[in-house]
Amino acid sequence: MARVVPGSVVPVRREGLDVTVLPPDYQRIMHVLADRERSGEGSAICRQLADLLGLGLVPAKIEGVRSKAKRPAARGRLVEDTPGSFSVAVSQGGDS
């Protein structure tokens, strides 16, 4: 298994790579979205993600979450349902 290094890049989703290969901040986003999916809440906008992650609801924190969520979305781990609204990619499950 790959070791997580703070500040490392988000790898492209592929078979055999679970969320543990992601840096900690990205793992937290993935877990929050997977929990929402399991509870039937679905996608979350960045303001909701910032709140669920325990960050301040100020523009800088919300934009930071948006920036971080866009990276795994660009690499097939998340889906940006509408601008600024994210969910776990199909078959990703957040924990796989």
C-alpha positions as CSV (number, residue, x, y, z in Angstrom):
1,M,0.0,0.0,0.0
2,A,1.2,3.5,-0.8
3,R,2.3,5.7,2.1
4,V,0.4,9.1,2.4
5,V,2.7,12.1,2.3
6,P,1.3,15.4,3.4
7,G,1.1,17.7,0.4
8,S,1.2,14.9,-2.0
9,V,-1.0,14.8,-5.2
10,V,-4.3,13.1,-5.5
11,P,-3.8,10.0,-7.7
12,V,-6.2,9.1,-10.5
13,R,-8.8,6.6,-9.4
14,R,-8.1,3.1,-10.5
15,E,-8.8,-0.4,-9.3
16,G,-7.0,-1.3,-6.1
17,L,-6.4,2.2,-4.8
18,D,-8.6,3.0,-1.9
19,V,-9.1,6.3,-0.1
20,T,-6.1,5.6,2.2
21,V,-3.8,6.6,-0.6
22,L,-5.2,10.2,-0.5
23,P,-3.8,12.9,1.7
24,P,-5.7,13.3,5.0
25,D,-7.8,16.3,4.0
26,Y,-9.0,14.5,0.9
27,Q,-9.8,11.4,2.9
28,R,-12.0,13.5,5.2
29,I,-13.9,14.9,2.2
30,M,-14.4,11.5,0.8
31,H,-15.6,10.1,4.1
32,V,-18.1,12.9,4.7
33,L,-19.6,12.5,1.2
34,A,-19.7,8.7,1.6
35,D,-21.5,9.1,4.9
36,R,-24.0,11.5,3.2
37,E,-24.6,9.0,0.4
38,R,-25.2,6.1,2.9
39,S,-27.7,8.2,4.8
40,G,-29.5,9.1,1.6
41,E,-28.6,12.8,1.8
42,G,-26.7,12.7,-1.5
43,S,-24.4,15.4,-2.8
44,A,-23.2,18.4,-0.7
45,I,-22.4,21.9,-1.7
46,C,-19.0,23.3,-0.5
47,R,-20.6,25.3,2.3
48,Q,-22.2,22.1,3.7
49,L,-18.9,20.3,3.4
50,A,-17.0,23.0,5.2
51,D,-19.6,22.9,8.0
52,L,-19.4,19.0,8.2
53,L,-15.6,19.2,8.3
54,G,-15.8,21.6,11.2
55,L,-14.3,24.5,9.3
56,G,-15.4,28.1,9.7
57,L,-18.2,29.2,7.3
58,V,-16.1,32.0,5.9
59,P,-15.4,32.4,2.2
60,A,-11.7,31.4,2.5
61,K,-12.6,28.0,4.1
62,I,-15.5,27.3,1.8
63,E,-13.3,28.1,-1.3
64,G,-10.5,25.9,0.2
65,V,-13.0,23.0,0.4
66,R,-14.1,23.7,-3.2
67,S,-10.5,23.6,-4.4
68,K,-9.8,20.4,-2.6
69,A,-13.0,18.7,-3.8
70,K,-12.3,19.6,-7.4
71,R,-9.0,17.6,-7.4
72,P,-10.6,14.2,-6.7
73,A,-13.5,15.1,-9.0
74,A,-11.0,15.7,-11.8
75,R,-9.4,12.3,-11.1
76,G,-12.6,10.3,-11.0
77,R,-13.1,9.9,-7.3
78,L,-15.9,12.5,-6.9
79,V,-18.6,13.8,-9.2
80,E,-19.4,17.5,-9.4
81,D,-23.1,17.2,-9.9
82,T,-23.6,20.9,-10.4
83,P,-21.0,23.7,-9.9
84,G,-19.9,23.4,-6.3
85,S,-22.0,20.4,-5.4
86,F,-20.1,17.1,-5.0
87,S,-20.9,13.4,-4.5
88,V,-18.9,10.2,-4.4
89,A,-18.3,8.7,-7.9
90,V,-20.4,5.6,-8.7
91,S,-18.6,2.4,-7.4
92,Q,-16.2,4.5,-5.4
93,G,-18.1,4.2,-2.2
94,G,-15.8,6.6,-0.3
95,D,-14.1,3.8,1.5
96,S,-12.8,1.8,-1.5
